[in-house]
């Protein structure tokens, strides 16, 4: 027990304060070597249920950044059970944050229409993703707050749609001590990964600059905006069954360890998703790794056998990271 023996005198409460302070944090040799924040984007969709099953078995809480459009069946995914998935996510104690109503699909057009159908035709997801500050900001607030809460029909203490956000496509941070942007995560003409793209830190895209303005506006409205340290994604998005190429658990666990010790390995994520001048040695990051992945990578569907191949990878990843002594937490505890 950390509490000292109680005394009868109320004046003794002052004497207890140092003891309580000593209890606030464990000795350095008892602290875990690091905290991993598992974060899942682009839900809720039907595949979210499989992810929740793994997390429940492992006793892990994660953070889910959601797009409300899936609740109306207009998000272009298998999402007939999206509302049930969101309710279960909250009921099981996971943290839910704001990823915009439609993942900026209102800016993805093919000349005839804008939205998920058009974007799937053009495959221009990360091109000109941000176009107008007022319109794009409204996709977060009130666009992805009021409609989602209306569908939920009750309040949840772990629903943080009006306080916690992640911007689609771009690795932007507006967290105490971390104010950084990605200059080329979203571009103006060619995809960020296209070798012919001229975007660079010295020549950022207009879309990326606008995304930074959206992040600033959200922060001014009281949001914490989280990017990521590592992205767990397919090694080949061009593969017709891209989920087959999701990085293995052993490789990713090693990358987490490297990121925990300093900077994420360059080979561990696409260069275009690295934030500009990422402060790897910042004290705010010490002992913390934010890992980004996506619900749809764990679904058996058009992208391939994601549930069959990748849910076991998720389970194995948790086991490997625990084996290294790491613990898991949600982003509302990022500051301790």
Secondary structure, 3 states (H helix, E strand, C coil): CCCCCCCCCCCHHHHHHHHHHHHHCCCHHHCCCCEEEEEEEEECCCCHHHHHHHHHHHCCCCEEEECHHHHHCCCCCCCCCHHHHHHHHHHCCCEEEECCCCCCHHHCECCCCECHHHHHHHCCCCECCCCCHHHHHHCCCCCCCHHHHHHHCCCCCCECCCCEECCCCCCCEEECCEEECCCCCCECCCCCCCCCCCCCCCCCCHHHHHHHHHHHHHHHCCCEECCCCEECCECCCCCCCHHHHECCHHHHHHHHHHHHHCCCCHHHCCHHHCCCCCCCCCHHHCCEEEEEEEHHHHCEECCEEHHHHHHHHHHHHHHHHHHCCCEECCHHHCCC
